[in-house]
Amino acid sequence: MGFKKDLERGDEVEYKVLDIIRETYPKADKKKGYFKDYDIEIPEINKTLEVKYDEMSAKTGNIVVEVEFDNKPSALQTTKADFWLFVTPEHFLWITPEALWSLIRFHNYNTVRFIGKGDTLYKRAYLIKEYHIEEMSYPVTKHNLF
């Protein structure tokens, strides 16, 4: 899948998540365009959500958690989101950024540096075992995302 298709798929996943959230919180809204702090705002409970879709996790068993892009802090290092939701082909994994940092420290994960699909600049990320995130994530079903 090319970069443009990846962006379209990510957007599609965010809107699907938004539809589920709106069943309980009708004022929830997705940020339009590029907005690095978070993807979805839920005014009724004053919470924000970053949605990450990771299709490759089904093959690799790892979730990519970016922390740097073009030698600048990004993603997990700069997030303003209260929660992150990792959407994989198998799971919805709902976790706080603080819990992600805790498991990175606990399991002594190291970053890897690579150029992502469609990018021309390097990123640095943790490749975290999906089951480690699952162990620390909140139980999520379609109707209890929050």
N, CA, C and O atoms as CSV, one atom per row, in Angstrom:
chain,resi,resn,atom,element,x,y,z
A,1,MET,N,N,0.856,-1.180,0.000
A,1,MET,CA,C,0.000,0.000,0.000
A,1,MET,C,C,0.898,1.237,0.000
A,1,MET,O,O,1.859,1.298,0.766
A,2,GLY,N,N,0.601,2.208,-0.836
A,2,GLY,CA,C,1.395,3.416,-0.933
A,2,GLY,C,C,1.061,4.406,0.169
A,2,GLY,O,O,0.103,4.220,0.920
A,3,PHE,N,N,1.863,5.461,0.256
A,3,PHE,CA,C,1.708,6.468,1.307
A,3,PHE,C,C,0.315,7.093,1.282
A,3,PHE,O,O,-0.328,7.225,2.324
A,4,LYS,N,N,-0.152,7.480,0.089
A,4,LYS,CA,C,-1.470,8.115,-0.018
A,4,LYS,C,C,-2.569,7.169,0.458
A,4,LYS,O,O,-3.487,7.579,1.168
A,5,LYS,N,N,-2.469,5.907,0.065
A,5,LYS,CA,C,-3.448,4.906,0.499
A,5,LYS,C,C,-3.386,4.712,2.014
A,5,LYS,O,O,-4.421,4.544,2.658
A,6,ASP,N,N,-2.166,4.733,2.592
A,6,ASP,CA,C,-2.016,4.625,4.048
A,6,ASP,C,C,-2.730,5.770,4.750
A,6,ASP,O,O,-3.424,5.559,5.745
A,7,LEU,N,N,-2.557,6.991,4.227
A,7,LEU,CA,C,-3.231,8.153,4.817
A,7,LEU,C,C,-4.744,8.019,4.727
A,7,LEU,O,O,-5.462,8.310,5.684
A,8,GLU,N,N,-5.218,7.579,3.573
A,8,GLU,CA,C,-6.660,7.399,3.391
A,8,GLU,C,C,-7.193,6.334,4.342
A,8,GLU,O,O,-8.262,6.505,4.927
A,9,ARG,N,N,-6.465,5.249,4.500
A,9,ARG,CA,C,-6.888,4.173,5.404
A,9,ARG,C,C,-6.905,4.673,6.842
A,9,ARG,O,O,-7.842,4.382,7.585
A,10,GLY,N,N,-5.886,5.417,7.242
A,10,GLY,CA,C,-5.848,5.975,8.593
A,10,GLY,C,C,-7.017,6.891,8.859
A,10,GLY,O,O,-7.620,6.849,9.931
A,11,ASP,N,N,-7.339,7.724,7.881
A,11,ASP,CA,C,-8.477,8.633,7.992
A,11,ASP,C,C,-9.785,7.843,8.117
A,11,ASP,O,O,-10.651,8.179,8.924
A,12,GLU,N,N,-9.910,6.807,7.318
A,12,GLU,CA,C,-11.101,5.959,7.353
A,12,GLU,C,C,-11.260,5.318,8.741
A,12,GLU,O,O,-12.364,5.281,9.284
A,13,VAL,N,N,-10.172,4.822,9.304
A,13,VAL,CA,C,-10.208,4.198,10.630
A,13,VAL,C,C,-10.606,5.234,11.684
A,13,VAL,O,O,-11.419,4.943,12.562
A,14,GLU,N,N,-10.039,6.441,11.602
A,14,GLU,CA,C,-10.389,7.493,12.558
A,14,GLU,C,C,-11.880,7.813,12.513
A,14,GLU,O,O,-12.499,7.999,13.561
A,15,TYR,N,N,-12.463,7.879,11.326
A,15,TYR,CA,C,-13.898,8.156,11.210
A,15,TYR,C,C,-14.745,7.000,11.744
A,15,TYR,O,O,-15.807,7.229,12.322
A,16,LYS,N,N,-14.288,5.772,11.557
A,16,LYS,CA,C,-15.012,4.624,12.126
A,16,LYS,C,C,-14.984,4.679,13.653
A,16,LYS,O,O,-15.999,4.441,14.307
A,17,VAL,N,N,-13.824,4.991,14.210
A,17,VAL,CA,C,-13.706,5.134,15.665
A,17,VAL,C,C,-14.605,6.276,16.137
A,17,VAL,O,O,-15.304,6.141,17.141
A,18,LEU,N,N,-14.590,7.394,15.419
A,18,LEU,CA,C,-15.430,8.537,15.771
A,18,LEU,C,C,-16.905,8.147,15.788
A,18,LEU,O,O,-17.635,8.542,16.697
A,19,ASP,N,N,-17.354,7.378,14.798
A,19,ASP,CA,C,-18.749,6.933,14.769
A,19,ASP,C,C,-19.110,6.138,16.020
A,19,ASP,O,O,-20.192,6.309,16.582
A,20,ILE,N,N,-18.204,5.274,16.451
A,20,ILE,CA,C,-18.448,4.481,17.663
A,20,ILE,C,C,-18.521,5.399,18.887
A,20,ILE,O,O,-19.415,5.254,19.721
A,21,ILE,N,N,-17.591,6.330,18.991
A,21,ILE,CA,C,-17.566,7.245,20.138
A,21,ILE,C,C,-18.827,8.100,20.166
A,21,ILE,O,O,-19.379,8.356,21.236
A,22,ARG,N,N,-19.282,8.541,19.003
A,22,ARG,CA,C,-20.470,9.412,18.939
A,22,ARG,C,C,-21.752,8.710,19.391
A,22,ARG,O,O,-22.739,9.380,19.693
A,23,GLU,N,N,-21.757,7.371,19.443
A,23,GLU,CA,C,-22.923,6.670,19.973
A,23,GLU,C,C,-23.159,7.044,21.429
A,23,GLU,O,O,-24.299,7.069,21.894
A,24,THR,N,N,-22.075,7.336,22.149
A,24,THR,CA,C,-22.170,7.726,23.551
A,24,THR,C,C,-21.943,9.215,23.743
A,24,THR,O,O,-22.571,9.835,24.601
A,25,TYR,N,N,-21.041,9.796,22.943
A,25,TYR,CA,C,-20.682,11.211,23.072
A,25,TYR,C,C,-20.899,11.909,21.724
A,25,TYR,O,O,-19.970,12.027,20.926
A,26,PRO,N,N,-22.140,12.375,21.474
A,26,PRO,CA,C,-22.474,12.921,20.152
A,26,PRO,C,C,-21.688,14.169,19.748
A,26,PRO,O,O,-21.633,14.488,18.561
A,27,LYS,N,N,-21.084,14.878,20.691
A,27,LYS,CA,C,-20.325,16.083,20.342
A,27,LYS,C,C,-18.878,15.792,19.954
A,27,LYS,O,O,-18.142,16.699,19.566
A,28,ALA,N,N,-18.478,14.543,20.058
A,28,ALA,CA,C,-17.099,14.173,19.697
A,28,ALA,C,C,-16.844,14.584,18.250
A,28,ALA,O,O,-17.737,14.521,17.406
A,29,ASP,N,N,-15.608,15.008,17.978
A,29,ASP,CA,C,-15.289,15.464,16.634
A,29,ASP,C,C,-13.838,15.138,16.296
A,29,ASP,O,O,-12.965,15.120,17.164
A,30,LYS,N,N,-13.610,14.886,15.027
A,30,LYS,CA,C,-12.265,14.618,14.514
A,30,LYS,C,C,-11.642,15.932,14.072
A,30,LYS,O,O,-12.302,16.750,13.431
A,31,LYS,N,N,-10.405,16.131,14.404
A,31,LYS,CA,C,-9.671,17.302,13.939
A,31,LYS,C,C,-9.460,17.184,12.438
A,31,LYS,O,O,-9.115,16.113,11.939
A,32,LYS,N,N,-9.661,18.248,11.739
A,32,LYS,CA,C,-9.521,18.249,10.284
A,32,LYS,C,C,-8.090,18.632,9.899
A,32,LYS,O,O,-7.450,19.430,10.583
A,33,GLY,N,N,-7.602,18.063,8.814
A,33,GLY,CA,C,-6.266,18.394,8.333
A,33,GLY,C,C,-5.181,17.913,9.281
A,33,GLY,O,O,-5.400,17.024,10.104
A,34,TYR,N,N,-4.017,18.511,9.152
A,34,TYR,CA,C,-2.874,18.133,9.984
A,34,TYR,C,C,-2.987,18.801,11.342
A,34,TYR,O,O,-2.995,20.028,11.444
A,35,PHE,N,N,-3.075,17.991,12.379
A,35,PHE,CA,C,-3.139,18.483,13.752
A,35,PHE,C,C,-2.397,17.464,14.599
A,35,PHE,O,O,-2.904,16.366,14.831
A,36,LYS,N,N,-1.204,17.810,15.063
A,36,LYS,CA,C,-0.332,16.809,15.664
A,36,LYS,C,C,-0.660,16.458,17.108
A,36,LYS,O,O,-0.178,15.442,17.609
A,37,ASP,N,N,-1.464,17.266,17.793
A,37,ASP,CA,C,-1.695,17.028,19.215
A,37,ASP,C,C,-2.568,15.802,19.484
A,37,ASP,O,O,-2.281,15.035,20.403
A,38,TYR,N,N,-3.629,15.606,18.699
A,38,TYR,CA,C,-4.531,14.461,18.844
A,38,TYR,C,C,-5.461,14.417,17.636
A,38,TYR,O,O,-5.501,15.352,16.836
A,39,ASP,N,N,-6.209,13.320,17.513
A,39,ASP,CA,C,-7.104,13.138,16.364
A,39,ASP,C,C,-8.564,13.445,16.681
A,39,ASP,O,O,-9.275,14.024,15.860
A,40,ILE,N,N,-9.005,13.056,17.873
A,40,ILE,CA,C,-10.419,13.171,18.223
A,40,ILE,C,C,-10.551,13.869,19.573
A,40,ILE,O,O,-9.817,13.584,20.519
A,41,GLU,N,N,-11.504,14.786,19.628
A,41,GLU,CA,C,-11.798,15.508,20.873
A,41,GLU,C,C,-13.201,15.104,21.333
A,41,GLU,O,O,-14.130,15.014,20.530
A,42,ILE,N,N,-13.334,14.864,22.638
A,42,ILE,CA,C,-14.614,14.458,23.213
A,42,ILE,C,C,-14.988,15.481,24.284
A,42,ILE,O,O,-14.636,15.305,25.450
A,43,PRO,N,N,-15.697,16.550,23.906
A,43,PRO,CA,C,-15.976,17.649,24.840
A,43,PRO,C,C,-16.800,17.243,26.065
A,43,PRO,O,O,-16.625,17.805,27.146
A,44,GLU,N,N,-17.694,16.270,25.896
A,44,GLU,CA,C,-18.548,15.866,27.021
A,44,GLU,C,C,-17.759,15.381,28.223
A,44,GLU,O,O,-18.211,15.526,29.359
A,45,ILE,N,N,-16.596,14.812,27.991
A,45,ILE,CA,C,-15.781,14.310,29.105
A,45,ILE,C,C,-14.400,14.981,29.143
A,45,ILE,O,O,-13.530,14.593,29.922
A,46,ASN,N,N,-14.220,15.990,28.290
A,46,ASN,CA,C,-12.969,16.741,28.255
A,46,ASN,C,C,-11.746,15.822,28.071
A,46,ASN,O,O,-10.760,15.927,28.802
A,47,LYS,N,N,-11.834,14.923,27.081
A,47,LYS,CA,C,-10.743,13.991,26.787
A,47,LYS,C,C,-10.413,14.042,25.305
A,47,LYS,O,O,-11.241,14.422,24.478
A,48,THR,N,N,-9.190,13.655,24.990
A,48,THR,CA,C,-8.732,13.611,23.605
A,48,THR,C,C,-8.120,12.247,23.308
A,48,THR,O,O,-7.684,11.530,24.209
A,49,LEU,N,N,-8.100,11.910,22.029
A,49,LEU,CA,C,-7.682,10.582,21.613
A,49,LEU,C,C,-6.815,10.663,20.364
A,49,LEU,O,O,-7.136,11.376,19.413
A,50,GLU,N,N,-5.731,9.936,20.382
A,50,GLU,CA,C,-4.882,9.735,19.209
A,50,GLU,C,C,-5.184,8.334,18.684
A,50,GLU,O,O,-5.130,7.369,19.447
A,51,VAL,N,N,-5.497,8.207,17.407
A,51,VAL,CA,C,-5.821,6.912,16.812
A,51,VAL,C,C,-4.668,6.493,15.917
A,51,VAL,O,O,-4.246,7.244,15.037
A,52,LYS,N,N,-4.166,5.298,16.147
A,52,LYS,CA,C,-3.066,4.757,15.341
A,52,LYS,C,C,-3.506,3.424,14.739
A,52,LYS,O,O,-3.873,2.497,15.461
A,53,TYR,N,N,-3.465,3.340,13.418
A,53,TYR,CA,C,-3.802,2.101,12.734
A,53,TYR,C,C,-2.517,1.405,12.335
A,53,TYR,O,O,-1.655,2.006,11.694
A,54,ASP,N,N,-2.382,0.131,12.711
A,54,ASP,CA,C,-1.166,-0.615,12.414
A,54,ASP,C,C,-1.529,-1.973,11.821
A,54,ASP,O,O,-1.663,-2.966,12.537
A,55,GLU,N,N,-1.685,-1.994,10.511
A,55,GLU,CA,C,-2.066,-3.214,9.804
A,55,GLU,C,C,-0.955,-4.263,9.842
A,55,GLU,O,O,-1.234,-5.459,9.921
A,56,MET,N,N,0.296,-3.823,9.788
A,56,MET,CA,C,1.432,-4.753,9.740
A,56,MET,C,C,1.617,-5.534,11.037
A,56,MET,O,O,2.295,-6.561,11.051
A,57,SER,N,N,1.018,-5.055,12.126
A,57,SER,CA,C,1.170,-5.761,13.398
A,57,SER,C,C,0.685,-7.200,13.298
A,57,SER,O,O,1.183,-8.070,14.014
A,58,ALA,N,N,-0.282,-7.464,12.417
A,58,ALA,CA,C,-0.775,-8.830,12.245
A,58,ALA,C,C,0.320,-9.755,11.725
A,58,ALA,O,O,0.303,-10.955,11.997
A,59,LYS,N,N,1.271,-9.198,10.976
A,59,LYS,CA,C,2.368,-10.004,10.426
A,59,LYS,C,C,3.594,-10.000,11.328
A,59,LYS,O,O,4.277,-11.014,11.475
A,60,THR,N,N,3.866,-8.830,11.937
A,60,THR,CA,C,5.118,-8.696,12.696
A,60,THR,C,C,4.961,-8.955,14.188
A,60,THR,O,O,5.927,-9.321,14.858
A,61,GLY,N,N,3.751,-8.768,14.715
A,61,GLY,CA,C,3.546,-8.883,16.162
A,61,GLY,C,C,3.958,-7.631,16.906
A,61,GLY,O,O,3.856,-7.576,18.132
A,62,ASN,N,N,4.428,-6.609,16.171
A,62,ASN,CA,C,4.893,-5.360,16.778
A,62,ASN,C,C,3.978,-4.201,16.413
A,62,ASN,O,O,3.372,-4.180,15.342
A,63,ILE,N,N,3.889,-3.244,17.317
A,63,ILE,CA,C,3.220,-1.975,17.066
A,63,ILE,C,C,4.313,-0.918,16.962
A,63,ILE,O,O,5.186,-0.839,17.827
A,64,VAL,N,N,4.269,-0.112,15.914
A,64,VAL,CA,C,5.240,0.972,15.738
A,64,VAL,C,C,4.761,2.180,16.532
A,64,VAL,O,O,3.649,2.667,16.328
A,65,VAL,N,N,5.616,2.664,17.444
A,65,VAL,CA,C,5.300,3.844,18.244
A,65,VAL,C,C,6.398,4.881,17.978
A,65,VAL,O,O,7.491,4.816,18.541
A,66,GLU,N,N,6.074,5.827,17.113
A,66,GLU,CA,C,7.031,6.860,16.702
A,66,GLU,C,C,7.303,7.834,17.845
A,66,GLU,O,O,6.408,8.188,18.612
A,67,VAL,N,N,8.578,8.259,17.936
A,67,VAL,CA,C,8.957,9.268,18.931
A,67,VAL,C,C,9.766,10.412,18.327
A,67,VAL,O,O,9.992,11.428,18.984
A,68,GLU,N,N,10.205,10.249,17.075
A,68,GLU,CA,C,11.027,11.285,16.445
A,68,GLU,C,C,10.864,11.208,14.935
A,68,GLU,O,O,10.790,10.119,14.366
A,69,PHE,N,N,10.809,12.365,14.292
A,69,PHE,CA,C,10.768,12.428,12.835
A,69,PHE,C,C,11.683,13.557,12.392
A,69,PHE,O,O,11.582,14.676,12.895
A,70,ASP,N,N,12.574,13.268,11.456
A,70,ASP,CA,C,13.540,14.257,10.961
A,70,ASP,C,C,14.341,14.870,12.113
A,70,ASP,O,O,14.560,16.081,12.162
A,71,ASN,N,N,14.767,14.015,13.028
A,71,ASN,CA,C,15.569,14.416,14.198
A,71,ASN,C,C,14.846,15.395,15.124
A,71,ASN,O,O,15.490,16.126,15.877
A,72,LYS,N,N,13.518,15.415,15.072
A,72,LYS,CA,C,12.731,16.283,15.956
A,72,LYS,C,C,11.731,15.421,16.718
A,72,LYS,O,O,11.181,14.474,16.156
A,73,PRO,N,N,11.489,15.735,17.987
A,73,PRO,CA,C,10.496,14.970,18.754
A,73,PRO,C,C,9.141,14.973,18.042
A,73,PRO,O,O,8.724,15.984,17.477
A,74,SER,N,N,8.471,13.838,18.080
A,74,SER,CA,C,7.160,13.717,17.454
A,74,SER,C,C,6.343,12.644,18.178
A,74,SER,O,O,6.834,11.967,19.081
A,75,ALA,N,N,5.103,12.513,17.760
A,75,ALA,CA,C,4.193,11.444,18.187
A,75,ALA,C,C,4.180,11.277,19.713
A,75,ALA,O,O,3.723,12.175,20.420
A,76,LEU,N,N,4.670,10.148,20.230
A,76,LEU,CA,C,4.576,9.883,21.667
A,76,LEU,C,C,5.313,10.930,22.501
A,76,LEU,O,O,4.891,11.235,23.617
A,77,GLN,N,N,6.404,11.484,21.978
A,77,GLN,CA,C,7.138,12.505,22.739
A,77,GLN,C,C,6.403,13.838,22.812
A,77,GLN,O,O,6.636,14.620,23.733
A,78,THR,N,N,5.523,14.106,21.859
A,78,THR,CA,C,4.890,15.429,21.805
A,78,THR,C,C,3.369,15.386,21.970
A,78,THR,O,O,2.720,16.432,21.964
A,79,THR,N,N,2.806,14.211,22.113
A,79,THR,CA,C,1.355,14.073,22.136
A,79,THR,C,C,0.708,14.902,23.248
A,79,THR,O,O,1.264,15.070,24.333
A,80,LYS,N,N,-0.468,15.407,22.943
A,80,LYS,CA,C,-1.297,16.088,23.943
A,80,LYS,C,C,-2.538,15.244,24.240
A,80,LYS,O,O,-3.389,15.640,25.036
A,81,ALA,N,N,-2.634,14.082,23.596
A,81,ALA,CA,C,-3.801,13.216,23.757
A,81,ALA,C,C,-3.830,12.583,25.140
A,81,ALA,O,O,-2.795,12.222,25.700
A,82,ASP,N,N,-5.034,12.457,25.675
A,82,ASP,CA,C,-5.209,11.761,26.957
A,82,ASP,C,C,-5.055,10.257,26.789
A,82,ASP,O,O,-4.570,9.569,27.688
A,83,PHE,N,N,-5.471,9.748,25.626
A,83,PHE,CA,C,-5.415,8.313,25.345
A,83,PHE,C,C,-4.937,8.084,23.925
A,83,PHE,O,O,-5.118,8.924,23.044
A,84,TRP,N,N,-4.319,6.919,23.721
A,84,TRP,CA,C,-3.994,6.441,22.386
A,84,TRP,C,C,-4.804,5.183,22.157
A,84,TRP,O,O,-4.943,4.351,23.053
A,85,LEU,N,N,-5.339,5.045,20.949
A,85,LEU,CA,C,-6.062,3.847,20.567
A,85,LEU,C,C,-5.345,3.236,19.375
A,85,LEU,O,O,-5.319,3.810,18.286
A,86,PHE,N,N,-4.762,2.057,19.595
A,86,PHE,CA,C,-4.128,1.322,18.509
A,86,PHE,C,C,-5.179,0.393,17.912
A,86,PHE,O,O,-5.740,-0.458,18.603
A,87,VAL,N,N,-5.434,0.570,16.631
A,87,VAL,CA,C,-6.376,-0.277,15.915
A,87,VAL,C,C,-5.550,-1.206,15.046
A,87,VAL,O,O,-4.822,-0.764,14.157
A,88,THR,N,N,-5.670,-2.496,15.313
A,88,THR,CA,C,-4.971,-3.506,14.522
A,88,THR,C,C,-6.035,-4.386,13.867
A,88,THR,O,O,-7.217,-4.256,14.184
A,89,PRO,N,N,-5.642,-5.266,12.973
A,89,PRO,CA,C,-6.644,-6.163,12.381
A,89,PRO,C,C,-7.370,-7.020,13.434
A,89,PRO,O,O,-8.480,-7.497,13.195
A,90,GLU,N,N,-6.740,-7.207,14.585
A,90,GLU,CA,C,-7.311,-8.076,15.620
A,90,GLU,C,C,-7.879,-7.338,16.831
A,90,GLU,O,O,-8.775,-7.862,17.493
A,91,HIS,N,N,-7.384,-6.140,17.139
A,91,HIS,CA,C,-7.700,-5.513,18.421
A,91,HIS,C,C,-7.952,-4.012,18.340
A,91,HIS,O,O,-7.553,-3.340,17.388
A,92,PHE,N,N,-8.619,-3.517,19.358
A,92,PHE,CA,C,-8.608,-2.107,19.737
A,92,PHE,C,C,-7.829,-2.075,21.040
A,92,PHE,O,O,-8.266,-2.661,22.031
A,93,LEU,N,N,-6.680,-1.403,21.062
A,93,LEU,CA,C,-5.850,-1.332,22.263
A,93,LEU,C,C,-5.835,0.100,22.755
A,93,LEU,O,O,-5.213,0.960,22.131
A,94,TRP,N,N,-6.502,0.370,23.850
A,94,TRP,CA,C,-6.688,1.704,24.416
A,94,TRP,C,C,-5.752,1.850,25.605
A,94,TRP,O,O,-5.819,1.065,26.551
A,95,ILE,N,N,-4.880,2.851,25.560
A,95,ILE,CA,C,-3.834,2.988,26.570
A,95,ILE,C,C,-3.476,4.472,26.731
A,95,ILE,O,O,-3.671,5.266,25.811
A,96,THR,N,N,-2.966,4.827,27.874
A,96,THR,CA,C,-2.524,6.204,28.073
A,96,THR,C,C,-1.069,6.344,27.610
A,96,THR,O,O,-0.320,5.368,27.608
A,97,PRO,N,N,-0.681,7.542,27.225
A,97,PRO,CA,C,0.737,7.740,26.873
A,97,PRO,C,C,1.671,7.387,28.038
A,97,PRO,O,O,2.758,6.851,27.826
A,98,GLU,N,N,1.243,7.688,29.253
A,98,GLU,CA,C,2.081,7.367,30.423
A,98,GLU,C,C,2.291,5.859,30.547
A,98,GLU,O,O,3.392,5.410,30.866
A,99,ALA,N,N,1.249,5.083,30.301
A,99,ALA,CA,C,1.375,3.624,30.367
A,99,ALA,C,C,2.298,3.107,29.266
A,99,ALA,O,O,3.056,2.163,29.489
A,100,LEU,N,N,2.242,3.715,28.086
A,100,LEU,CA,C,3.168,3.331,27.014
A,100,LEU,C,C,4.613,3.558,27.439
A,100,LEU,O,O,5.462,2.684,27.268
A,101,TRP,N,N,4.888,4.737,27.995
A,101,TRP,CA,C,6.246,5.020,28.471
A,101,TRP,C,C,6.667,4.016,29.544
A,101,TRP,O,O,7.815,3.573,29.554
A,102,SER,N,N,5.763,3.658,30.435
A,102,SER,CA,C,6.084,2.694,31.497
A,102,SER,C,C,6.472,1.339,30.922
A,102,SER,O,O,7.447,0.732,31.364
A,103,LEU,N,N,5.719,0.864,29.945
A,103,LEU,CA,C,6.070,-0.447,29.404
A,103,LEU,C,C,7.345,-0.388,28.581
A,103,LEU,O,O,8.089,-1.367,28.533
A,104,ILE,N,N,7.612,0.738,27.933
A,104,ILE,CA,C,8.884,0.902,27.207
A,104,ILE,C,C,10.054,0.796,28.188
A,104,ILE,O,O,11.043,0.116,27.914
A,105,ARG,N,N,9.933,1.469,29.322
A,105,ARG,CA,C,11.007,1.399,30.339
A,105,ARG,C,C,11.092,0.004,30.954
A,105,ARG,O,O,12.186,-0.542,31.099
A,106,PHE,N,N,9.949,-0.576,31.316
A,106,PHE,CA,C,9.926,-1.877,31.992
A,106,PHE,C,C,10.557,-2.962,31.131
A,106,PHE,O,O,11.295,-3.806,31.640
A,107,HIS,N,N,10.276,-2.948,29.830
A,107,HIS,CA,C,10.779,-3.983,28.930
A,107,HIS,C,C,12.083,-3.582,28.236
A,107,HIS,O,O,12.576,-4.300,27.366
A,108,ASN,N,N,12.637,-2.428,28.628
A,108,ASN,CA,C,13.912,-1.974,28.052
A,108,ASN,C,C,13.896,-1.930,26.522
A,108,ASN,O,O,14.859,-2.342,25.875
A,109,TYR,N,N,12.816,-1.435,25.956
A,109,TYR,CA,C,12.749,-1.294,24.506
A,109,TYR,C,C,13.731,-0.224,24.050
A,109,TYR,O,O,13.923,0.789,24.722
A,110,ASN,N,N,14.344,-0.464,22.907
A,110,ASN,CA,C,15.216,0.511,22.260
A,110,ASN,C,C,14.555,0.981,20.972
A,110,ASN,O,O,13.758,0.264,20.369
A,111,THR,N,N,14.896,2.189,20.566
A,111,THR,CA,C,14.326,2.694,19.320
A,111,THR,C,C,15.066,2.122,18.119
A,111,THR,O,O,16.217,1.694,18.206
A,112,VAL,N,N,14.360,2.134,16.998
A,112,VAL,CA,C,14.955,1.802,15.708
A,112,VAL,C,C,14.780,3.024,14.826
A,112,VAL,O,O,13.850,3.809,15.013
A,113,ARG,N,N,15.663,3.180,13.879
A,113,ARG,CA,C,15.634,4.331,12.968
A,113,ARG,C,C,15.402,3.817,11.560
A,113,ARG,O,O,16.106,2.916,11.104
A,114,PHE,N,N,14.423,4.382,10.867
A,114,PHE,CA,C,14.114,3.922,9.519
A,114,PHE,C,C,13.351,5.007,8.765
A,114,PHE,O,O,12.834,5.953,9.359
A,115,ILE,N,N,13.294,4.849,7.465
A,115,ILE,CA,C,12.483,5.736,6.634
A,115,ILE,C,C,11.173,5.006,6.363
A,115,ILE,O,O,11.159,3.929,5.766
A,116,GLY,N,N,10.080,5.604,6.808
A,116,GLY,CA,C,8.771,4.985,6.651
A,116,GLY,C,C,8.304,5.013,5.210
A,116,GLY,O,O,8.792,5.796,4.395
A,117,LYS,N,N,7.347,4.142,4.910
A,117,LYS,CA,C,6.771,4.066,3.572
A,117,LYS,C,C,6.221,5.435,3.173
A,117,LYS,O,O,5.405,6.013,3.891
A,118,GLY,N,N,6.666,5.949,2.036
A,118,GLY,CA,C,6.197,7.240,1.554
A,118,GLY,C,C,6.954,8.431,2.111
A,118,GLY,O,O,6.752,9.558,1.658
A,119,ASP,N,N,7.828,8.199,3.091
A,119,ASP,CA,C,8.623,9.283,3.671
A,119,ASP,C,C,9.952,9.410,2.938
A,119,ASP,O,O,10.380,8.493,2.238
A,120,THR,N,N,10.595,10.553,3.108
A,120,THR,CA,C,11.946,10.722,2.582
A,120,THR,C,C,12.928,11.004,3.714
A,120,THR,O,O,14.138,11.072,3.495
A,121,LEU,N,N,12.399,11.167,4.926
A,121,LEU,CA,C,13.221,11.472,6.093
A,121,LEU,C,C,13.103,10.344,7.118
A,121,LEU,O,O,12.126,9.595,7.136
A,122,TYR,N,N,14.121,10.243,7.968
A,122,TYR,CA,C,14.136,9.190,8.971
A,122,TYR,C,C,13.167,9.476,10.113
A,122,TYR,O,O,12.897,10.621,10.477
A,123,LYS,N,N,12.664,8.377,10.655
A,123,LYS,CA,C,11.913,8.457,11.907
A,123,LYS,C,C,12.569,7.512,12.895
A,123,LYS,O,O,13.281,6.584,12.512
A,124,ARG,N,N,12.321,7.760,14.154
A,124,ARG,CA,C,12.783,6.882,15.225
A,124,ARG,C,C,11.530,6.400,15.950
A,124,ARG,O,O,10.635,7.184,16.264
A,125,ALA,N,N,11.487,5.109,16.203
A,125,ALA,CA,C,10.292,4.547,16.821
A,125,ALA,C,C,10.662,3.332,17.670
A,125,ALA,O,O,11.714,2.715,17.503
A,126,TYR,N,N,9.758,3.022,18.576
A,126,TYR,CA,C,9.840,1.768,19.318
A,126,TYR,C,C,8.991,0.750,18.568
A,126,TYR,O,O,7.907,1.073,18.081
A,127,LEU,N,N,9.485,-0.473,18.477
A,127,LEU,CA,C,8.696,-1.584,17.950
A,127,LEU,C,C,8.272,-2.407,19.164
A,127,LEU,O,O,9.021,-3.250,19.658
A,128,ILE,N,N,7.062,-2.143,19.626
A,128,ILE,CA,C,6.582,-2.732,20.877
A,128,ILE,C,C,5.736,-3.958,20.566
A,128,ILE,O,O,4.856,-3.918,19.706
A,129,LYS,N,N,6.007,-5.033,21.265
A,129,LYS,CA,C,5.226,-6.256,21.083
A,129,LYS,C,C,3.757,-5.937,21.346
A,129,LYS,O,O,3.412,-5.349,22.371
A,130,GLU,N,N,2.909,-6.327,20.420
A,130,GLU,CA,C,1.478,-6.042,20.557
A,130,GLU,C,C,0.921,-6.587,21.869
A,130,GLU,O,O,0.096,-5.938,22.512
A,131,TYR,N,N,1.370,-7.779,22.268
A,131,TYR,CA,C,0.835,-8.360,23.504
A,131,TYR,C,C,1.257,-7.561,24.739
A,131,TYR,O,O,0.550,-7.590,25.746
A,132,HIS,N,N,2.389,-6.846,24.691
A,132,HIS,CA,C,2.756,-5.983,25.818
A,132,HIS,C,C,1.773,-4.825,25.949
A,132,HIS,O,O,1.362,-4.476,27.055
A,133,ILE,N,N,1.401,-4.234,24.824
A,133,ILE,CA,C,0.416,-3.151,24.868
A,133,ILE,C,C,-0.930,-3.705,25.320
A,133,ILE,O,O,-1.627,-3.086,26.124
A,134,GLU,N,N,-1.289,-4.866,24.800
A,134,GLU,CA,C,-2.568,-5.472,25.177
A,134,GLU,C,C,-2.635,-5.723,26.689
A,134,GLU,O,O,-3.675,-5.506,27.311
A,135,GLU,N,N,-1.529,-6.177,27.273
A,135,GLU,CA,C,-1.495,-6.436,28.722
A,135,GLU,C,C,-1.748,-5.168,29.539
A,135,GLU,O,O,-2.306,-5.240,30.634
A,136,MET,N,N,-1.342,-4.010,29.016
A,136,MET,CA,C,-1.471,-2.757,29.762
A,136,MET,C,C,-2.664,-1.920,29.307
A,136,MET,O,O,-2.931,-0.865,29.883
A,137,SER,N,N,-3.380,-2.374,28.286
A,137,SER,CA,C,-4.464,-1.552,27.760
A,137,SER,C,C,-5.764,-1.826,28.514
A,137,SER,O,O,-5.943,-2.859,29.159
A,138,TYR,N,N,-6.660,-0.844,28.399
A,138,TYR,CA,C,-7.987,-0.988,28.976
A,138,TYR,C,C,-8.793,-1.937,28.107
A,138,TYR,O,O,-8.631,-1.949,26.887
A,139,PRO,N,N,-9.668,-2.738,28.728
A,139,PRO,CA,C,-10.516,-3.600,27.903
A,139,PRO,C,C,-11.442,-2.729,27.053
A,139,PRO,O,O,-12.092,-1.818,27.566
A,140,VAL,N,N,-11.496,-3.013,25.769
A,140,VAL,CA,C,-12.294,-2.202,24.863
A,140,VAL,C,C,-13.193,-3.108,24.027
A,140,VAL,O,O,-12.745,-4.083,23.422
A,141,THR,N,N,-14.443,-2.762,24.015
A,141,THR,CA,C,-15.369,-3.372,23.075
A,141,THR,C,C,-15.958,-2.230,22.264
A,141,THR,O,O,-15.660,-1.062,22.514
A,142,LYS,N,N,-16.774,-2.564,21.318
A,142,LYS,CA,C,-17.351,-1.521,20.460
A,142,LYS,C,C,-18.036,-0.442,21.284
A,142,LYS,O,O,-17.981,0.728,20.907
A,143,HIS,N,N,-18.673,-0.786,22.384
A,143,HIS,CA,C,-19.491,0.168,23.110
A,143,HIS,C,C,-18.873,0.692,24.402
A,143,HIS,O,O,-19.529,1.438,25.129
A,144,ASN,N,N,-17.646,0.329,24.703
A,144,ASN,CA,C,-17.056,0.894,25.915
A,144,ASN,C,C,-15.693,1.499,25.664
A,144,ASN,O,O,-14.790,1.355,26.487
A,145,LEU,N,N,-15.531,2.174,24.538
A,145,LEU,CA,C,-14.251,2.824,24.273
A,145,LEU,C,C,-13.868,3.770,25.401
A,145,LEU,O,O,-12.683,3.960,25.674
A,146,PHE,N,N,-14.857,4.366,26.059
A,146,PHE,CA,C,-14.580,5.265,27.196
A,146,PHE,C,C,-15.511,4.968,28.338
A,146,PHE,O,O,-15.435,5.616,29.382
